[in-house]
């Protein structure tokens, strides 16, 4: 074990980081690229809010409803396909234990693949 320590002492810090990354790899993203829309739900200071239900409806598709719940970083991913050019309605409902106001909004979806939409919720 001491020889590893001595070996690492003679290498630069960036070399050591490269070695560890090569051995262990980078952290993988929590969500793959298989989503139509990413929503970032934050508070007024920009900190993500976990445990918020995100419900998206598309009135043109017989009120099709898609759900997700924000993760610890405040991100929710709608993975179902959304038709480009449709107006969609999005509802944000804080679940039990989350002290924020519910919010709703609507916008026209324009195939924003890999684009995050950030929504700020207000405290109760």
JOWOJO-V394175 format. One record per residue. N is the residue number from 1. OMEGA is omega as a letter, one per 20 degrees, with the letter a starting at -180 (* if undefined). Layout:
N,OMEGA ; N,OMEGA
This chain:
1,a ; 2,a ; 3,r ; 4,r ; 5,r ; 6,r ; 7,a ; 8,r ; 9,a ; 10,r ; 11,r ; 12,a ; 13,a ; 14,r ; 15,r ; 16,r ; 17,r ; 18,r ; 19,r ; 20,r ; 21,r ; 22,a ; 23,a ; 24,r ; 25,r ; 26,r ; 27,r ; 28,r ; 29,a ; 30,a ; 31,r ; 32,a ; 33,a ; 34,r ; 35,r ; 36,a ; 37,r ; 38,a ; 39,r ; 40,a ; 41,a ; 42,r ; 43,a ; 44,r ; 45,r ; 46,r ; 47,a ; 48,a ; 49,r ; 50,r ; 51,r ; 52,r ; 53,r ; 54,a ; 55,a ; 56,r ; 57,r ; 58,a ; 59,a ; 60,r ; 61,a ; 62,r ; 63,r ; 64,a ; 65,r ; 66,a ; 67,r ; 68,r ; 69,a ; 70,r ; 71,a ; 72,r ; 73,a ; 74,a ; 75,r ; 76,a ; 77,r ; 78,a ; 79,a ; 80,a ; 81,r ; 82,a ; 83,a ; 84,r ; 85,r ; 86,r ; 87,a ; 88,r ; 89,a ; 90,r ; 91,r ; 92,a ; 93,r ; 94,a ; 95,a ; 96,r ; 97,r ; 98,a ; 99,r ; 100,r ; 101,r ; 102,a ; 103,r ; 104,r ; 105,r ; 106,r ; 107,r ; 108,a ; 109,a ; 110,r ; 111,a ; 112,a ; 113,r ; 114,r ; 115,r ; 116,r ; 117,a ; 118,r ; 119,a ; 120,r ; 121,r ; 122,r ; 123,r ; 124,*
